[in-house]
Amino acid sequence: MDDIASLRRTLKDSRTIAMVGLSDQWHRPSFFVAKYLQQHGYRIVPVNPRLAGSTLLGEPVVASLLEIDGPIDMVDVFRRTEDVLPIAQAAVQIGARVLWQQIGVVNREADALVCDSGMASVIDRCVKIEHARIFGGLNWIGVNTRVISAKRPH
């Protein structure tokens, strides 16, 4: 899924995001992406076995996707490429609608698995960057967002 309309729809409809590999260190990309998304109205579910049982950004941390109570719209992966396939399998099992592999994470087998199950898949993109590009913010500092509109989307 690379077109702007699909990304916009995915970001608009995915209000609960399980972030696999979310770090508790403020300077890590996963932490500031999660914080940004929270500030824009998304509910973040931290998934990190090392931090399970603690609280991160005001949310309880779980060890795996299979421990999450309630529906998950998107699974955002901050893990190495070789770690993604079992995460994708768990995402299919819990009924998530989107698997999002962050910048630098490209697991084609996981992509095929989720697409075959009817889920949407985004590869090698950052949720924060795409949100700012599509819903405003990046264009304010001179970045060509490739979004042309006389009206800001809501």
N, C-alpha and C positions, 0 to 999 in steps of 0.2 A: 504494500500500500504506500504509494509515493505521491499521489496527487493531493493537492491542497484540500479539495472538497472532502476526501476520505479522512484525511488527518483531522480536519476541523470537526467532522462528525464524531470521530473517535474521541477526541479531547472533550467535546461537548457532552457526549453521552456517558463517558467513563468517569463517574464521580467517586468511586471507591477503588483505590489502587493499592495492591499488595506490592511492596517494594522488597524484592529478594536481594539480600546483600547490603541492606541499609546500615551504614556505619554510625556509631555514636560520636565520632570525631567531627567537630564542626567544619574542619577544613577539607573534608573529603567530598567529592562531587555528589555522592548519593545523599549526603546530609543536606547540602544546600538545595538540591533538587527537591527533596521531600519538603523542606521548609517553604520553598517557593510555592509548591503545589498546595500546601496547607493554607498559605496566605491567599490563594486564589480559589478557596472553597472546596478543595478536594479532601476526602478522608483518606489518610494514609494508614496502612496496616504494615508495620515493620516486621520483616521476616529475616531472622538472623539466629542460627542455632547457638552461637557464642553468647548472645545477649538475651536469650529466651528467659522469660520470667521477670525481666526488668521493664522499665518504661522508657520510651524514646519519643521525643516531641509530643508528650502527653498521651501517647498510645501504648498499650501493652505489646511487648515484643513476643512473637511466636517463633518456634523453631523451624516450622515448615508450613507450606501452603495447606497441607491436609489438616492442620490444627485450627484453621480460621473458622470462626462461627459467622454465618451470614454470607450473602452473595458478594463476589468480587467481580468488578467490571474489567479491570486490567491488571495484568501481572507485569511489572516493570523489573527487568533483570539487570542487576549490577554485579555480575559474576563473570568469570572467564568463559570464553566460548565453549570449551570442552565440558563445562558444568551445566550447560543450558538444557540438554535433552531431558534429564530427569525432572527439571523444573517445568518444562513444557508438558511432560506427561502428567505431572501433578496439576498443572493449570487446566488441562483437558478434564481431568478427574473431578475437579471442584466446580467445573462449569463456567470458568472465566470466559469473557468475550474477546479479549485481546491479549496477545503476548507481545511485549515491547522489549526488544533487545537494544540496550543503550549503545552509544557511539563506541566503536571498536569491538562490539560483540556481534558476531555473524555466524550463527549455527544454522546451516541450511537444512539439516535433518530435522531440527526442532521446528523450523519454519514450515516444512512440508507436513509434519505431524499435526500441527495446530490448524493449518489450512485445510487438511483432509478432514478434520473434525468439525469444520465449519466456523472456526474462530478466525478473527482478523490477526494479521501479523505485521509488525513493523520491525525493521532490522537496521542497525547501525545509525540510529538517530537518538537525539536527546529529547525527552518529554518537555523539559524546561525551555529549551531553545525553540522547539516547534510551537509550544504554547505562546511564547513571546513573539515569535515570527507571525503567527496566524492571528492572534487576538490582540496584538499591539504591544509596543514596547521597544522592540528591536529597531523599528523604523525611525523612532525618535532620535536614535544616535547615528543615523545615516547608513544603516545596513540595508542593502537591497533585499527585501523579504520576498520578492516575486509575487506579492499580493497586491493587486490593483483594485481599488474600490473607492468610491466617494463616500462610503458609509462604513463605520467601524462595526464589525460583527459583535453581537452580544453573547 
